[in-house]
Amino acid sequence: MADLADQYEVHDYDVVVIGAGGAGLRASIASAQAGARTAVICKSLLGKAHTVMAEGGVAASLGNVDPEDGWKTHFADTMKGGKGINNWRMAEIFAKEAGDRVLELERWGAVFDRTPDGLINQRPFGAHSYRRLCHIGDRTGLELIRTLQDKGIHSGIDVFMEYTMTRLLKDDQGRVSGAFGYRREDGRFVVFRAKAVILATGGWGKVFKVTSNSWESTGDGAAMAFEAGAELIDMEMVQFHPTGMVWPPGARGILVTEAVRGEGGRLKNSEGRRFMEDYDPDRMELSARDIVARSIYKEVQAGRGSPHGGAFLDITHRGPEYIKRKLPSMYEQFHKLADVDITKEAFEVGPTIHYVMGGVRVDPENEATTVPGLFAAGEVASGLHGANRLGGNSLSDLLVFGKRAGEGAAAFAKERGEVAVDESLVAVEKELLLRPFANHEAGRRENPYVFMEQIQDVMGEHAGLAREGASLRQGLEKMLALKARLGDLAVPDSRMYNPGWHACRDQVFMVELCESMIRSAIEREESRGGHWRLDFLELDQDWGRHNLVSTLADGEVHVEKRAIPPMPAELAALIDDKPAVSKAALQAVGKA
Ligand code: FAD
């Protein structure tokens, strides 16, 4: 061990959490409270993780405004939204515990919007049977992060900001024993030794060009797990949020929160018609995200789109005072980025990549992955949302499973003796990270930014909202061609302040995940949730009983169909085949 410390910055902890979004912070708090020495690491500054951007709210069946609500309905809505391929045990735990996690957040200081009686207020959202989203205007993520950050610091966690981890380290028995990476500002290599590691690195929306996701969402955690031997599931399942900005070009993809529709926003085509009448007349704008996204796509294809290839969203009937109070960020966003006053006119929206339902397979009880010593929570993990996530269910997912992951990892660490690191893994990663400089010296010029655009072009053209077998196969060929060029990525200069260099390793992560996504999308010959196959338009019963599991061995991605364990009868009895919709939600969109 001494030689590692001679060469690198080395830190020793019981539990290391990679990622400081909602999942990472909640996991760190739980780990520290369980008595484990805990560090949390993030690529940007504390408080800047993607979670801070969350707008609409956190879903929990508190029943504050609709007393009929309860965990059973939340469970059923989540399973129906996910089109039945969710991990039902995760959905059960989630629905039962989400309320406690939100109330705990309130005790820790989160200031939610209130009902007149002083309870946490709850708003309607797509495909939730009741008003269920606890919110703080349209800035819910900011309050969630602020509260967790404060609680985390006072729980004694150590924070390492602007560090990028690039490889999980193991001992000679194959147990994860830390992570290797670099400090972003000066490129210095760093080793974290740990008895357990939790991945909380978020999603990988950046593999698409039009996305609501931030620069951090390159899928590092899922790819690190994949490289370390963990299983990924349902990688074909990507969520296209129906309402991103489509104009001006620089703002394309930025999210227009579902809260606009939750507060009564109406979708119209170029003829001024509320076209959701044709696609889901019962739920209208509060239909599930997959259905609304497809409906906008179909309107555009039929020549009834808005001038820049989307649809119009109109909330003007709510009046300026209400809009500015309930949707302040949306008001500002359109005012500043598009010079549009949403209190006075309808605005253009269209589908944008928003969330990945696929990810690292975990045990529902403690979020252990299939690799000993490795845990995962939040968007990087998979199972809860199945084929389509309901709005608001991500923030409660982070809280429920972040806590469980922290406790699971701390328990694992307690049982484990001293950790040792297989130093050959450090050497392999160091060589991989330094290769772009050697390539540049040798005259190679594969530019990481151009490369990233090429990945995004392939995904957008061949694995986007509407998919088709022949096109997916072409996309796979193109992705494999990109994979063959990864070893040539080149950057000049030093490791100091060099984002081009950082981008090189990101491309490896992204290509690995994209290959798994495309291969899985080819395999699943049906349409389900976020996965819409134009050549297989219907739900297929057999596929409804299976997940797709991806593994990586010797650089090759393998995809296998695996049966979902049968659901206990008492849970199955909670799910009917009617689409979830609430009377109050329909009132909000003027339908009841
Ligand atoms: P993130 O918050 O993405 O955090 C990831 C962390 O991992 C970051 O700290 C990052 O720096 C770190 N990291 C990543 N890679 C590395 C690495 N290699 N080394 C070190 N650190 C690393 N969901 C809802 O439920 N309700 C909403 O209202 C809602 N609104 C949304 C609005 C927007 C605009 C967007 C984009 C999403 C919204 N979502 C919402 C989805 C939700 O915000 C995300 O799914 C969720 O925040 C993800 O949280 P996370 O903790 O898993 O990861």
Residues whose N, C-alpha, C, O or C-beta is under 5 A from the ligand:
A	BS01	FAD	I18 G19 A20 G21 G22 A23 G24 I41 C42 K43 S44 A49 H50 T51 M53 A54 E55 G56 G57 Y163 T164 M165 A200 T201 G202 G203 S212 N213 E216 D220 L255 H354 A377 G378 E379 V380 G391 G392 N393 S394 L395 L398
